[in-house]
Amino acid sequence: MGRSQEQGQGQGPVYNIRLSTVGATRPSKTGATREPTGLDLAMKLHYLKAAYIYSSETARDLTVKHVKEAMFMLFDQIAWTTGRFWRRDSGRPYIKCNDSGTRFVEGQCNLTVEEWLSKPDRSIDEVLVYHQPIGPELSFSPLIYVQMTRFKCGGLALGLNWAHIMGDSFSLLYAFNFWAKAMSGEKIYTLETSDGIRRFRSPNLTVKAPVSIKRVDPVGDLWITPNNKKMAKFSFNLSVADQVSPHFPAYGDDQTQVFEILAGIIWKCIAKVREEPEPLIVTIIRKDPNMLKPKGIRNSQVISSVHVDFPVGEATVEELVKRIAEATDERCGIDEIGESCDGNLDFVVYGAKLTFVDLSELGFYEARVMGKSPESVYYNVEGVGEEGLVVVFPAKNSEERVVTMTLPEEEMESVKLEFKNCGLIAP
């Protein structure tokens, strides 16, 4: 699980932790509720984590008051995210819009922004995001945690922990960008929250049961993914030209996406480490191409599966890239499973199979504060199953990508060695 108050919060480079609560300025309508869809319920054991680091020049004059006032403005638009989960008589979870608020965390770091960013493994940014799972008392558990960490030089990190049951990665970015605008004094307009019933229709009536979702042992009201293996995290930057393109000579001729090439390389490296059984099925999560831009807060990301019938470790990257491009959308089946059990069964999507997340189209660096983009952005998922997760997203330098991995601890060093052997990371 991730870092939490019970696990020694405030130790290490981030210290002097203080907690408070922030909510909307306008009360919600009496009796208002928010009903999760089947796809929402399928994601309830997962949490999204983002950390944005701003320079001292940008953030030195940005006070706790400024940050909280911007949050008031944001939550006036999406006040239901400051509610709490309850269960109906059937056991189905729903959000009671009772304005209980979001937990706000203040901390200090004993390093400068420059010193912090000199660390080669960016998973150090995990400590900039305060994480607590939902439960065991649903009605008391915040759905969002916001952490504001002040660096020694005056720079600032803003960390956001977001319960995935509320919305996907594109929803989180949408909300964060509005919050950044509010911090800069810009007017933010009403968010489209899309309260209507959402369903995903399968284009193939004979579609098989989704393989990208896995039922796990019951967790009750403490929404934590049950794993038998200890999971480790690792994050690094790489150059597209120097470390990706050499693995795919056709890149640039057929406009094959960098994500698909990277996913093929990494899939092959992990398969070499996992000799038995090889990961012949992987999950691909990416933006819905029918959504020109994210609107509102929702789970609508494409969740698809890829199945190969040949040894992945011996395959060419070109073969794997071709299969990834042919991935089968499984959202319809996942939504139906979530609906049919009324939220009373527990599932894992991220890490049910080896999972690759494509965030290439997310404008992380559009979250400008006082007109300035962040110096660095970190992104990951908490609650990953034992098959592991790989997230790919843009770096500040448009010619680079950031890769964040969550894998069983027993595999991580061997996978890193494979990365060194194929040139993804420095030897």
Secondary structure, 3 states (H helix, E strand, C coil): CCCCHHHCCCCCCEEEEEEEEECCCCCCCCCCEECCCHHHHHCCCCEEEEEEEECHHHHCCCCHHHHHHHHHHHHHHCHHHHCEEEECCCCCEEEECCCCCEEEEEEEECCCHHHHHCCCCHHHHHHHCCCCCCCCCHHHCCCEEEEEEECCCCCEEEEEEEECCCCCHHHHHHHHHHHHHHHCCCCCCCCCCCCCCCCCCCCCCCCCCCCCCEEECCCCCCCCCCCCCCEEEEEEEEEHHHHHHHHCCCCCCCCCCHHHHHHHHHHHHHHHHCCCCCCCEEEEEECCCCCCCCCCCCCCCEEEEEECCCCHHHCCHHHHHHHHHCCEECHHHHHHHHHHCCCCCEEECECCEEEEEECCCCCHHHCCECCECCCEEEEEEECCCCCCEEEEEECCCCCEEEEEEEEEHHHHHHHHHHHHHHCCCCC
